[in-house]
């Protein structure tokens, strides 16, 4: 396939930002095209959660013309990309290889068939609505996180196992807090750091909240409040599911749950580029786990 037949990076970026509009990004976030010459051509797109040096090296070995990541290369403002730091070295390596880097971060969290919907679908949630609505895209309500119901109730223990089975495996695993034998059905899912959204989760009436990066104090406060409110309901004579503490918490590895987005993104992006340009790029994933923890020690019972 000659370069003349392949779309330019500018054309591919237009497709990406139609699928995952930048207007949905949080004010502090700056997704989109981070590295790349808009006139370079794109025949192979490679996907990964994080643009680490190992990921970039692997993507280039796979022949990538464009690397699409969920997490940004630069979270904060930078003043040099000289190669004195790792981020500058990564940007330079990509430029020298004529490989672009496009990031779909909080804009992809919100979008239709984005990060949150991909995880919620994998966990079997039906009748989904956004946890924090942001508008409508292609006739679908979009927003941060998803809330939905399971086809049939199951215990928290069983649902937690479903989550563990679906989320890509890491050495960190998942953590669960709540009444393990309680029946659950309504689930809130927010891939990524989610302990700033407990108010929205409580307002949704979810039995379980699946997220990542739960810190000690916010998680403890949320659990204590949930147990306390359940005790008040029992004092008022409520029984069964209505008297159960909620929400229970399931803490997942951050990059692992977010990388579930690629179950949709590879085909959605290849399809979109083909519709727009007549050329279908090759789409592949980098098979590198980028959650940082390599070893967990000192667990109770070990």
N, C-alpha and C positions, 0 to 999 in steps of 0.2 A: 504494500500500500504506500503510494507516494505521499510526501508531505502536502502536496497540492490538494489531495483528496481529504485530508484531515481538517477538522475545524480548528480555528485559532482559539487560543486561550480566552480571548475576549468573548467569543461566542459561547464557550462553555460556562464562563462566569455568569453570563446573562441567564442561562438555564438554571444554574445553581441558585441564583438570587431571585428567580421566579418560584422555585420549589421551596426555598427557605428565606423568605424576605428579610432583609436587614432591618426593616422597621420594627420587627418583633424583638430585636436585641435589647437587653437592659441598657440603661444609660451609661453604665460603667464599662460595658463590654464593647469590643471593637472587632467583630468577626468580618469575614469576607476574604478578599485576596490579600495575602500577606507578603508573598514573594512571587515574582513572575513577570515575564515579558509578554505583554498582551498579544504580540504578533507571533509568538511561538505556537507550534501546532501540538494538538493533544490526540494521541492515539491510545495511550494506556493510562488509566486512572487507578491509583492505589489508595486504599482506605486504612486508617488507623486511628485509635483514640487519641494518642498523644504524639506530637512531633519530636520525639527524642532522637538523639544521635543514632542509636541503634535502629530505630524505625526508619529514619532517613536513609541510612546505609542499605537496609534491606529493600526499601522501596526503589532506590536507584538500581540495585542489582536485579530487581524485577522489571526494569525497563520503564519506570514511571515517567510520564511527562507531566503529571499532576498528582500531588499528594493531597488528599482530603482528610482533614482531622477534625475531631470534635473539639479538642482543647486548643487554645491559642498557643502560639510560640511565645508571644509577648503578652503577659497579663497586665503589666504596668508600663508606663511611658519609659522609653529608652533613649539614650543620648549617644550611643555608639553601636555599630555592628562590625567592629574591626576584626573580630576573631580573637580578641583578648578574652572574651567570654564565650560560653558555649552557644548562646543564642545567635551571636554574630557569626560564629563558625558554621552553624547550621544554615543560616541564610546564605552565606557565601557558597557553601557546598551545593545548595539547591540552584543558585544562580549559575554557577559554573556548569552544572549538568543540564541547564535549560529545563528544569523541573519546577513548576509552580507549586505553591502551597496555598490552599484555600481552607478557611476554617468556618465550620458551621457550629456555633456555640449556643448561646441562649436563643438565637433565632431558630436554630434547629430543635431546641428544647420545646418550643412553642408550636412549631409548624405542624400541619397535617402530615401524618405518617412520619413524624419526627421522632425525637428521642423518647419522649414520654409515652406516646402512643405505641411505639414498638415494644416497649417493656410491658405496658398494660395489656396489649394483645397477647404477648407471650405468656402472661400469667393467667389468661383466660377471662379477662374482664369484659363484661357485656354492658350495653347501654351507657357508654362512656360519655362523660362531660369533662371540660377542663376544671381543674382544681381552682385555678385563678384565671378567669376568662380574659382573652386579649382581643377577640374579634372573630372574624369569619374568613376562611380561605377556601376557595373552590367549593363553596356551599357547605363547608364543615366548620363547626365551632372549634376554635383553637385557643390555646392558652397554656399557662405553666402547669405541668402535672396533669394527671387524669384521675377521675373517680368513676368507679363502675362496680358492677356486682358479679359475683360468681354464678354460674348456671345452677349450682347446687351448693348449699352451705357445707362447710367442712370445718374440722377443728383447726385452731391456729397452728398446731404442730404439723398437720397435713399440708396446710397451705404454705407454711414455711419451707417444707420439703420441696413443694412445687417450685417455689422461688429459687431454692438452692439448685434444683435440677436445671432450671432455665438460664440462670445467670452464668456467664462463662466462668470457669473455675480459676481461682487464685489460691495462693497459700493462706490468705487472710480469711476466706470463707465468709459466712454471714452470721449475724448475731440476732437473737430473738428475745423480746421481753414482753411478758403478759401472761395471761392464763392459757397455758398450752393446750388444755383440754376444752376450752371454750369454743363454741360454734361461731364461725365468722362468715360473712357474706359480702359486706360492702367494703371495698378496698380503695384506698388512696395511694397513688404512686407518684413519686417525684424523683426521678433519677438525678444524681448529683447531690450537692450539699443542701439538705432540706430542713435543718432545725430552726430556720427562721420562719417557717410556715405552719407551725403548730396551731395557730389560731384558725387558719383556713381549714385545716384538717378537722379540728373539733367541730367547726361550723358545718362541715360536710356530713357529719354523722358517721364517718367511716369507722369500721370495726378494727381495721389494721392500717398502719401507715408504713409503706415501703419506701425507703430513701437511702441516703448514704451520709457519711461523715457526721454522725450524731455525736455531739460532744457531751461530756459527762453532765454538766449542770443543766442544760436545756432538756436533755433526755430524762434525767432524774426528776426534774420539776414536772415534765409532762406526764410521766408515769405516776408520780405521787398524786397529781391532780385527778388522773383517770381513776385510780383506786379509790380516792376519797369520794368522788362523785358517784361511783358505783355503790359505795357503802351508804350514801344518802338515799339512793334510789331503793336499796333494799329496806332501809328504815321506813320508807314510804309505802312498803308492801309490794314493790315490783319484784318479779321473779323471772327466771329464764334468761333469755338473751338480753332483755331490757335491763337486767340487773348486772350484766357483765361489764367489767372495765373496758373502756375503749377511749382512744385507740391503742391497741397493742402496737409494738414497734418491731420492724425488721430492718436491720442495718446491713446494707450490701456494700461490696467494694465499689468505689466511685467509678473508676474507668470501666470496670467490667459491666456494670448495669447499663452505662451509657453506650457502650459499644454494641449493645443489642440493636441500636439504630441501624447498623449496617445490614441487618437482615432485610431492611426495606431499601436503604439508600443505594446499594450497588445497582439494583435493577431500576429503581426510580430515576436515578441520574443517567444511567446508560440509555434508558427509554427516552428521557427528556432531550438528551443531546441528539439522539437519532431522529426524533420528531422535528427538532429545530434545524438540523444541518444535513440530514440524510446519511450521516456516518454514525455507526454504533461503536463507541470506544470499548476496549477491553477493560473490565472492571475486576479488581482483585483485592483481597485483604492481606494486610501484614499480620502474620500469626505470632505476634510478640505480645506477651502480657505486660502492660505498662503500669498496673498498680504496683506501688513501690516495695511492698513488704515481701521479703523472701523467706522468713522463718517466724513462726509463732511458738513461743515457749511458755511454760508455767501455767498452762490451763488446768483448771480444777479437774481432778480425776486422772491426770496423766502422770 
